[in-house]
Amino acid sequence: MSGVYRLREDTQIIKSNQIIEARYKLSLLEQKLILIMAALINPRDEDFKFYKVSFNDLVKALGIDKEQKRGWHKKVREVINNLNSKPLLIQKGNNRWVTFSWIASAEYLPDEATIEFEFSQKLRPYLLQLKKAFTTYKLKNVIRLKSSYSIRIYELLKQYEKIGSRRITLDELKKKLGVEVKYKNYSDFKRFVLKVAQTELPKKSDIAFDYKEIKNGKKVKEIEFYNIRHNIPTEYEGDQYQFNFRFESEAAKSSEKVEEEPNQGYEKKLQKRGISQEQINELVENYSEIIKTWQDNTYPIIDFYCEYFDWAMEFESKKPKSGAWLYKAIKGEWEPPLRFKTKQQLQTEQEKSKAKKDVIAAQEKEREKRRQLEDYEYWLNSSPENKWNSYSFHFRTQFRKKHNRAPKKQEEEKAKKAYIKKPESPEQYQKRLYGKIKFHIPLD
């Protein structure tokens, strides 16, 4: 089965906490490639798919400027190749661990200008069919980060956002980031890892944090991250990424379109508005078929309250603080204020307003036609002298254009005599005034 994924910045990434807590070291571009691949996964799938990605789209998504930087084609190839030489290690118990490769294969198809990816099947339990112990975040909160360490620290702290703090030994933190050799000296680790992440995350992501050093004597032994909090990024510039990523299943690469599961649309809407996966599952299971009646119209209840949530975020002085507001609104079937209008109501009002304007415009057009007809009738019944009075302004205008001056009195008198002798025809009169013939000649 094949189809198209539309990847946007607000696309959700869902990872098992075990993979977030794993030990690995990737470069910035390698990190971003994995993030993009993870964003394409539907966590409800039972198996991974082959993902065919436009090469040009991948270059843009990775932030490689092919117009200004040489060797961009080679750079992408290096990023993909390096992933196979940089495994991740997941701890599965005190004395048990497993090492994985990120991808099973990556093939460049020059005829299509695409790259086909396949995740390692060993990663299925950590990226698919997740029921508990997982972390969800939006691609936009990590894709613009300039430090690979900032991305990793973001993930390590995001799962503790609700708790607000996390304490970890310095040695373990270095191992998770893969820098135990590179930054043996704590002052270097603090300068190039902790300080960078603490400065960059508030600017470009939805969390911020403080930290303090836990020492044993003079030596730093642990890092305590505290005041892990929700944040509005100061450098957020709106959605920038929107690419089409085609995928094909391993079983059959056909041209059939992927059919979205009935409730998948609801899940996306609820995820987008910040509801936890556990609450999404509850709402989809219990409310996906319930209808809400509002001002003589009916709506699917989840759609209705998603619209109410968006409206409240934009127009209410007391705005919803989180997805919990939406969850409670659906469960309690809250009644919105009468000034709230659904998209359907607004569309109906717009259609009525347009219809009213169309009627007014048609009436005005009819009035103008009657006025023109009256003028035409008057002109037909006028004497040649009066017809000249109607024509004289046109004559002076055309004379000025031709000679770049106003006509002299004798010139205007000469033109008047010629016109009275042979006035313009009804056809000429209508074409001069209206640009076309509107009425029957002679007038019925």
Secondary structure, 3 states (H helix, E strand, C coil): CEEEEEEECCCEEEEEHHHHCCECCCCHHHHHHHHHHHHHCCCCCCCCCEEEEEHHHHHHHCCCCCCCCCCHHHHHHHHHHHHHCCCEEEEEECCEEEEECCEEEEEEECCCCEEEEEECHHHHHHHCCCCCCEEEEEHHHCCCCCCHHHHHHHHHHHCCCCCCEEEEEHHHHHHHHCCCCCCCCHHHHHHHHHHHHHHHHHHHCCEEEEEEEEEECCEEEEEEEEEEEECCCCCCCCCCCEEEEEEECCCCCCCCCCCCCCCHHHHHHHHHCCCCHHHHHHHHHHHCCCEEEECCEEEEHHHHHHHHHHHHHHHCCCCCCCHHHHHHHHHHCCCCCCCCCCHHHHHHHHHHHHHHHHHHHHHHHHHHHHHHHHHHHHHHCCCHHHHHHHHHHHHHHHHHHHHCCCCCHHHHHHHHHHHHHCCCCHHHHHHHHHCCCCCCCCCC
